Amino acid sequence: MGKRYFCDYCDRSFQDNLHNRKKHLNGVQHLRAKKAWYDLFRDAAAVLLEEQSKKPCRKFLQTGQCDFGFNCRFSHMTEEDLEKLNAQRKGDQRRKEQRSQLAQSRIGWRREQRG
């Protein structure tokens, strides 16, 4: 039977040899699954920028479904989704600024203690 390769992105296994692995790793299903996985960890600002540059998907807005799914070149986000994403982006930006200010104040405090 030989060794088997398990793909965590696709949640499937197959016989491990150069041909099968190369075919799988370059396959559409694997590339889609890998993109979907990494998209879960993108920051809100990048997602918002990308979604705002796309036109809305008419089929998704009418029926709530789209045959293209993740591969659709149009946006599947409603105005409400975009507003939530923008609020998340602003919250992330505020937290980042607060951490920066806290770090700056700690550096200043340390300098005062030495001086």
Secondary structure, 3 states (H helix, E strand, C coil): CCCEEEECCCCEEEECCHHHHHHHHCCHHHHHHHHHHHHCCCCHHHHHHHHHHCCECHHHHHHCCCCCHHHCCCECCCHHHHHHHHHHHHHHHHHHHHHHHHHHHHHHHHHHHHC
